[in-house]
Amino acid sequence: MAKKSFEENMAQLEKIVEELEAGNLPLEKALKRFEEGMNLSRACFEKLDETEKKISLLLKQQNGAVQKTPFESEARNGLENDTEKE
């Protein structure tokens, strides 16, 4: 089976959420759709995590050299800063 793109997974996840929120599914089908949604959510998270790891910021140093540094998300930085304060 071919791997779906992030966008395809998100579209399918949104469809599942709409179905579950409508509340018209029998319990067994709702449970199955919930499980599918959790798997899609996990796949999306993994893709985002993988993408975040690939992103790098190029910072120009004062001497004009370019330094490659890993990307840190603002959310992750905020969490790290909060744990350092404790």
Secondary structure, DSSP 8 states (H G I E B T S, - for coil): -----HHHHHHHHHHHHHHHHHT-S-HHHHHHHHHHHHHHHHHHHHHHHHHHHH-EEEEE-TTS-EEEEE---HHHHHHHHHHHH-
